[in-house]
């Protein structure tokens, strides 16, 4: 039986300090029994000699210090894993909340896994089709990649996350595909949206959902992405499935880090966030990837809302350093009713060149997206010029580029949130839009591709 301590000496906010302990480890779980028999859960945040600092999940309100008993469990947070976790809905700690039976575990795993060893990694080089042209055609997602979506308050990142979860697939592969979806700090309405969407579209059959609500304990928010990635590692490396992990919203996760750091009275870093936030985010993101001699893989799409749409804010800034590109949502496009409002010019997938081309998408893909980006960029320059000088100051070719940028936003970037475009459709649509230009203007495409695919409108 676990040793019982009645040596609580201080309480501050959600934190409790216990002295006279021995053999206690960082991240160990404990039970706090109150005078009235109520039992609360906690986790060790820090150990210093014979003292342990505990974060109480349910908060410390109503705790009578002299009458409180603390029992340490000798283990950290664990999740029960078996093939039955697909099709299920859990809370942020991995406990079922879908009124279905408990998971009968084949294995129990500690959620604090390790980042993948760089030497053991396999290089990402396989195309993942999301069915969204702005991603597949221009900022291609590659199997094993970490590609975040940078959003803003009020932008439709939840709809985009649900669409990717519904539609994503690896082309031409026989491996089973699964989705692990983790939501942190979301409202009841957002949780209902995700759960209903997954159930109504059938996406739930291949998904495991982990839902942490805004009124759930802060420490649970810290655990949720780790619980989700532990489940993903089991599906990918034990059951040999390709697993897509979507984490939303990483900003809520970082706010929870800041709250706990402030409660511990740590010296703050940039904008009040803890100085170790980079390391902490890396310990989450770097668990994604492919391993040598393993069929399964983990592809990660973290979604974060940039405070005040500022991409230099610490959360998107540090995320950008760790991950391999970013999909940036634009408020200007959203106001034009473009969905998804992907701002393709500052967006980037650093691994896209590895996942496209002959045998993966199509041989003309690289030339095509270079030309589309170049034409769209020149069209946006013409739009700025027309705002300053008026459309009369534009040349005939400038007007053509301006018209192209409008058509590109309406037809290529914009699509219905239940429209699943295959890569052939996306590429053919790109050629259709380029047919607005004379052949001589398409200088970024090789002659053999022009001869095969270019058709003047």
Residue, then its C-alpha position, 0 to 999 in steps of 0.5 A: x500500500x502506498x505511503x500516506x503523508x499528512x505533511x502539506x505545508x503550503x497551498x498557493x493557487x492550484x499548487x500544494x507543497x508537501x514535505x518529508x517525502x522520499x522516493x518521489x519522482x517528477x511527473x508522478x501521480x498522487x491522490x489528495x484525500x480531503x477531510x470529508x473523504x473527497x479524493x482529488x488527483x494531482x501530479x508532481x511538478x518539482x522535487x527538491x530533497x524531501x519536498x514535492x510541489x504538486x499541481x492539483x487537477x481539480x484545484x485547491x479550493x476547500x482543502x484544509x491543510x492539517x487534515x489533508x492526506x497525500x498518497x503517491x502512486x509511483x507512476x506517471x500518467x498512463x493511457x490504455x492502448x489497444x486497436x479499439x481506440x480508433x472510433x472512440x472519444x476520450x477526454x484530455x487524459x485518455x479516459x473514454x467519454x463516449x458512453x462506450x465500454x472501457x478500453x481493455x488494454x493490450x499495453x499501458x504506456x506512459x504519456x511522456x514519450x521521447x522525441x524520435x532519434x534523428x539517426x533512426x528517422x526516415x526522410x519524409x518523401x510520400x505525398x499525402x492528399x488532403x483534398x484541399x487545392x491550396x495545400x495539395x497543389x502549392x504547399x504539399x503535405x508529405x508523410x512524416x512531416x510537421x506542418x502547422x496551420x497559423x490561424x487567427x481569432x475568428x478564422x475557420x481553422x476548426x472547419x479546415x481541421x475537420x476537413x483534413x481529418x475527413x479527407x486525408x489519405x496516402x495515395x497508392x498505398x495499402x497501409x491502413x490510415x488513421x487520424x488522431x485528433x486532439x483539441x485543447x481548451x475548446x468550448x462545448x460548442x466547438x467540441x460538439x461541432x467536431x464530434x458531430x462532424x466526425x460522426x455524421x461523415x463517418x470519419x470517426x471510424x478511423x479516428x481517435x478523438x481527445x477532447x479537453x474543454x476550456x473548463x477542464x483542469x489546466x494540467x490536463x491541457x498540458x497532458x492532452x497532446x502527449x496523450x494523443x501522440x502516445x496513442x499515435x505512436x502505438x497506432x503507427x509503430x505497433x500496428x503499422x498504420x499511417x497516422x495523421x495527428x491534428x492538434x488544436x489549439x496549441x495557443x491554449x496549450x501554451x497559455x496553460x504552460x504560462x499559467x502553471x509557470x506563473x503559479x510556480x513563480x518562475x522568472x518569465x521569458x518573452x511576453x510572460x511565457x516560460x523560458x523553456x517553452x521552445x524545449x517544451x514545444x519541441x518535446x511535443x512536435x519532434x515525436x512525429x516522423x518516420x522510422x527506419x524499418x517501420x511501415x507506420x509513420x506520424x504526420x503532424x498538423x498543429x493548429x494555433x491561433x496567432x494573438x492579434x494575427x502576429x506571426x512574430x508572437x512567441x508561439x508561432x515564432x517558436x513553432x516555425x523554428x521546430x516544424x517544416x513550414x507553415x500554412x498561413x490563413x489570411x483575414x483579407x481572404x476571409x473577408x472576401x468569403x474565400x474558404x479556406x482562406x489560405x494565404x499562399x504567398x507567405x505559406x510554405x511547405x519545406x518538404x513539398x519538393x520531396x513529395x511531388x513529381x512523377x510517380x507521386x503526384x504528376x511530372x508537371x507539378x513542380x513547374x506548375x506550382x512555381x508558375x501559379x505562385x509567380x502569376x498570383x504574386x504579380x497579380x497582387x502587385x498589380x492590385x496594390x498598384x491599382x489601389x494607389x494609382x487607379x486601374x487606368x495606370x495599369x498596362x494590358x498585361x497588368x490587368x490580365x494578371x489582376x484578373x488572374x489573381x481574382x480567378x485564382x482566389x475564387x476557383x483555385x484557393x476557394x472550395x466548399x468545405x465538403x469538396x474533396x479534390x483529388x490531385x489530378x483535379x487540382x493540377x488540371x484546374x491550375x492549367x485551366x487558370x494558366x490558359x488565361x495567359x499567352x504561352x510566352x508568359x509561362x516562363x517557369x514551365x518546361x517546354x515538354x510540359x507546356x506541349x502536353x498540358x497547355x491549352x489556350x482558352 
